[in-house]
């Protein structure tokens, strides 16, 4: 969402801009970095090919004294080009990219361009060891406010009739740019847009943000429907079962809305 606003405002030029172009001073310290040639579009679509495994490297990313240099030091993962992978490390680069483009901290930017227009006043954002808001995790808000973000997307970027996000960006964000990503039954045909998962539920195209344990912000444009869920932190061995149970309820809501 914030990348789309920055493009609209002319603060970012295009999704084809590379990390080397957007963060030149950092890249100068890591001239052989695999991440330097990664584009903004690849970060958003999860196709950076930067080596990262969240079960073993998340703590290292959060506690790194210089998270950007940590990411720039990661090698290529050897996957085929345009292969999707869940990658906190790559997404973490959105914090310095947006902050440099906009000249303000990420949380202040989110408040100005998203939260304030939607009337979201209560939120907090976790920080890494370097004191940066983490673009890949740590945003906490009430479920009703999370639903507002999903509704903004469901309504083509409008809130109470006022355009907050460019409608073209909303459409591009919520269509599949790559397939073969994590499965989330009963959703089928799972793909990935710009940091949004995509798929079909009961014959309806949907897109959703996916948090740990079944925390979802899902929207169905054709039904003008937004659904947000909250969930407790399950044990790793219970994660799959809990996520499936929450999504099963969401799918029932979508089905009922489609029949209404």
N, C-alpha and C positions, 0 to 999 in steps of 0.2 A: 504494500500500500504506500509506504513512504518513498520507495523508489519511483513509483508511478507519479507521485506528487512532485518529486524532485525533477523528473523529466518534463512534466508539464510546466514547471516554473523555470526551466532552462538551467537549473543548477547542475544537472547531469545531461550529457549530450545524447548518449545512445547506449543501448544494451551491448553494443559491440565494443565499448571501451574496456580496456584490459586493466587488471590490477596494477600492472606496471605504470600505466598512464594515470590511474586514479590515486595511487599511493607511491609516487616516484621516490620520495626520500627513504621510505622503508625498503623498497626494492633495491636501491643502490647498495644497501648493506648485505643483500643476498642476491648477487648478480646471477647466480645459477639456479634461482628458485623455480621450481615447477609451477608455482602459483602465479608467477609474474605475467604469464601469457594468458591466464584464465580471464574470461570476459565476465562482465556483470550479468549478462544473460545466462551464462553457464552456472554461475552461482545460484541464480533464481530457479533454474530448472534442475539443479542437482546433478549436473553433468561435468563437473570440474576435473574429475580423475585425480584429485588430490587424495593421497593415502590417509585414511582415517577410519578407526574402529571405535565407536562410541563406548562400548563396554569396557575397553581398556585405556582409551586415551582422553575421555572426557575430563577426568580429574586433572590430567596434565595441562589441558587447555585452560581450565578454570583457574589453576594455580600458577600458571606461567607468569614470570615477572614482566615479560613483554609478549603478550599473546599474539600480536601481529607477526613478530619475528619467529615465534614458534610455528605459526601456520606456514610462513614462507620457507621454513626449513623442512617441511614435509615433502617426501618424494612423490613421484607419480605412482599411482596404484597399479598400472599395467593393464587396466581394463580397456576394452574396445572404446573408441571415441563415441561420445554421446551416450555412454552407459550411465544409468542413474544409480546413485548411492546416497544413503543418508549421511550427511556430512556437516556436523556442527562447526568444524574448523573452517570450512569454506564460508558458511553463513556468518560466522563471527566477523569476517572482513567487512560486512555491511555496516557495522558500527563505525569504524574509522572512515569508510568511504562516504557515508551520509554526513557524518559530523564535519568532515573537511569540505564537502560540497556545500553544506548549509551554514557552516560557521557556528554551530551550537550543539550541545550535548544531545544524544539520541532521545532521552526521555523528554527533554524540552521540545524537541522537534515533533515527537509524537503527540505531545499535548497540544501544540499549536495547530498542527495540520489534521489531526484525527480526533483526539479525545475531547478537546474543547468544542468543536462543531457538533459532536454527538452528545454533549452534556455528561461526559465521563470525567468525574472529579476525583474518584478514589481509586488509586492504583499505586503499586510499587514495582520497582524493577531491580532484580538481583544484579550484582556486579562481580566481575572477576577480580583477581588479586591486584591488577593494575588500576582498579577503580572504574572500569568501563562498564556501562550497561551492556548486557550480553544479548546480542541480536538473536541468538539461537535458543535461549531459555530464560526463565526467571521473571517473566512479566506476570504479575498477579493483579487480578481485578475481580469484581463481582460477576457472577454468571450472567446477570441481566445486562451488564455492560459488554461482556463478551458477545452476547446475542446481538447487541447493537452493531458490532463490527460485521457479524455475519449478515445482518439485515442490510447494511450499507452495500454489501456485495450483491445480495439478492435483488436489490432495487436499482441495480445498474449504476451504483456510485452516488445515489441521492439519499439525503436525509431530510425528512419533512419537506420534500419538494425542492430542496437546495442541493446543487451538485457539489459534492465534496471530493469525489474521485472522478477522473475522466472515464466516461462510459466505455470508450475503446480499450482503456487499460484494464478495466474490470473484466471485459469479455476475453481479452488476451490472457489475463492472469488465470482465469478459471477454465480454460480449455487445455486439453492434454497436449503437451509438447514432447513428452517422452512416455513410453509405456514400460511394462514389466517391473512395476514397483510393488511394494508390500501389499499383500491381500488384506481385505477387511470385510469379510462376509457379514451380511448378505449383499454388500456392494460388489458389483462385477465390473469387468472392463476397466480395472484400475489403471490410472495414469498419473501424470504430474504436470502441473502448470507452473506458475511463478510462486513457489513455496506453498501452493495449495494442492492437495491431492484431488484427483478427479475420478469419476466413475458413474455407474448407473445403479439406481435403486428403484425397483418395481417399475422399470421402464422409463424413469425420469433421470435426466442428467443432473448430477450433484457435484459439489466441490466442498472440501472441508479442510480445516486446520486440525491437526492430530496431536493431542498432548498425551502424556504418559498416563496409562491406566484407564483410558476412555474419556479424557477431557476433549470434547469436540466442539467446534464452531462450524456448523454445516449449513449450507444454503442450497435451495432448489429454485433457480431463476424462473422456471416455467410455472411454478406454483406461488411465486412470491412468498417463499417460506424460509424462515431462519430458525435453527435449533441450536441451542448451546447446552452443554452438559458439564457437570462437575463430578469429580470422582476422588476417592481417597487414593493414597499411594499403596498399591498392592505389593506383595512380595514378588520377586522376579518369577517364581514358579506359578504364581496366580495371575500374572499379567495378561496372558492370552485369553484366559477364561473371562476375566473381568471386562476386558476390552470388547470381546464378542457379545457379552451380555448387554453392555451399554449400547452398542451399535444396533443390536436387535430391537431395542426399545425405540431408538431413533428411526429405524426403518419402518416400524409400525406407525409412527407419527407421520412419516412421509406418505405411506400408503393410505392412511386415513384422510390426509389432506387432499390427496389425489382423487379420492372418491367423493369428497364433500362438494 
